[in-house]
Amino acid sequence: MIALNNHASGRHFLQIPGPSPVPDRILRAISLPTIDHRGPEFGALGVKVITGLQKIFQTQHPVVIYPASGTGAWEAALVNITSPGDAVLMYETGHFASLWQKMAVRLGLAPEFLALPGTDSTTGLPRSWRHGVQADMIEKRLKEDTLHTIKAVCVVHNETSTGVTSDIAAVRRAIDAAKHPALLMVDTISGLASADYRHDEWGVDVTVSGSQKGLMLPPGISFNAVSPKALEASKSAKLPKAFWAWDEIIEMNRTGYWPYTPNTNLLYGLSEALDMLLEQGLPTVFARHQRWAQGVRAAVRAWGLEIQCADESVYSPVLTGIVTPQGIDADALRKSIHGRFDLSLGAGLGKVKSRMFRIGHLGDCNDLTLMAAISGIEMGLKLANVPLKNSGVVSAMDYFAATSKI
């Protein structure tokens, strides 16, 4: 019989780009006794977390909370504003953009998938998976849509599979420049509370996110932040929806309740996470993640390896994707590092499977946890006989020592 409690000594290092490690403070909050989800104490909790989330999304408008993964919030975003056969313009930046597009097909929509053509000459990887959204391509396509058949533009803010962010404000400017009425829908499942994100200021209509990344919670809660324009569109949308429908949830949320049983104890954890983030202030949180990312990239450059994101201006502060040299299977490398050093790294997904791995630097993290991860990777690279130019450990250590802790 397999012993389920057969853990290695010491702590496991979870450096995947989500689910991220959950702080003890949040775990303690989640462990509190469950309360009546129709009682007055719960109503106060509901109002608190919704108000706090508005600050995190930087919006004055409703934020809907679902007891579901981010995939559920993807579906909620689509079914609330579209009708069967509607055209939606989506942009391929990686695996998760591709999955959202596949969902649109399964829901009976007609998604058009834009992408940078061709492959990268250095790595042979798809160009679209090494760059952010090209807003000019969206503008051009919308100008061609003179009958305004495209109902929404869907993009990913922080592509978890590649470590590439996208300029969401530029996408809004492109839609406006095309004088097109399409709604702007954004997935920031891995970006929220780690990378700067401004729902209202950037003119986003529906923002999708989840609990298990920058919010430092276990998986199981997801969100839609909704603009007035999106709410108006939902009144005439005809895709079937019941559980995901915004109208009933938003109405009951006004007093802190839900039309069904919410995930009470995860909401305790969410309340604590919001306290932690807002006590620090979002500018501090974002600066800390940028600093961690720069330290990790210093290590990658020292090793002489290729960063998956080919555009320095859109490097993700949440994770760094690393392309392994030709002939080095990234999955085999990850397996070796996990078995030898009890360190989990993110896998390459979809079109970059086995060609790259990912280091998460988000949430409940600090300089020393990142130094441990970099050390484990460097030892794993040496065991795999990957030629390294210099020590990434020394470069990262020098960077963190020379920059002030945030």
Helices and strands as residue ranges (DSSP letters): E 13-15, H 24-30, H 40-57, E 63-66, H 70-81, E 87-91, H 95-106, E 110-114, G 127-129, H 135-144, E 150-156, E 158-159, E 164-165, H 168-177, E 183-187, E 206-210, E 222-226, H 228-234, H 246-253, H 264-280, H 282-303, E 306-307, G 312-314, E 319-323, H 330-341, E 343-347, G 350-352, E 356-360, H 367-383, H 392-402
